[in-house]
């Protein structure tokens, strides 16, 4: 709350004086890493994806309208005030802390979703992962898919080698978890992203290892598909 309050005061606006009437998504903060932002596709929304039967029901769109208004009343639009990647990450961290003590499920969902979107803007795979994991511990949605699609929204060409390495490792983690869940399509997509991220990081060894892992996954997926087809009952005449 301290970080969010400081951002509100720096804009000359009291933290709780926002009307919160608009439910529009937060705009990404302006920074030198935002090259090509205008051409990015719409960011994935956690509530738009299929459930995975792990937690509580995701708040309905009608309930989320009021929850977003509450969020704006409390915090304004943090993304418009956090004008550097560092400031954006501080705000995202503060929102994760706020979500921990939030008792209203719909408002908690919005806080976590806003933190995730800020992390996308700042290019932080770690905070994206934390936001999704916290949400998945309480709500029922396809967390792996959301985390992958969130990582996909980070423009690789804007990342320095260190951040690109973080993205590569995060994508590999998703690929591993997806393989365990036998979600081979997602595993292949995530591992492919890992290869590209290691290449962006300039890590020849990392890219080579990730490529070998991708080849192994492709073979595993092919074997699983063949086995599934063999077990399928014959079709009637």
TABEL-V407719 format. One line per field, one symbol per residue. ss: DSSP state (~ for helix, > for strand, _ for the rest). burial: # if it has 24 or more other ideal C-beta (glycine too) atoms within 12 Angstrom, else .. A space follows every 10 residues. Layout:
ss->???
burial->???
This chain:
ss->_~~~~~~~~~ __________ __________ ______~~~_ _____~~~__ _____>____ ~~~~~~~~~~ ~~~~~__~~~ ~___~~~~~~ ~~~~~~~~~~ ~___~~~~~~ ~~~~~~~~~~ ~~__~~~~~~ ~~~~~~__>_ __~~~~~~~~ ~~___~~~__ ~~~~~~~~~~ ~~~~~~~~~~ ___~~~~~~~ ~~~~~~~~~~ ~__~~~~~~~ ~~~~~~~~~~ ~~~~~~~~~~ ~______
burial->#.##..##.. ....#..#.# ..#.#####. ..##...... ..#####.#. .#.....##. ...#..##.# ########## ###.#.#### ######.##. .#..###### ########## ########## ######.##. ########## ######.##. ..######## #########. ..##.##### ########## #.#..##..# #.##..##.# #......... .......
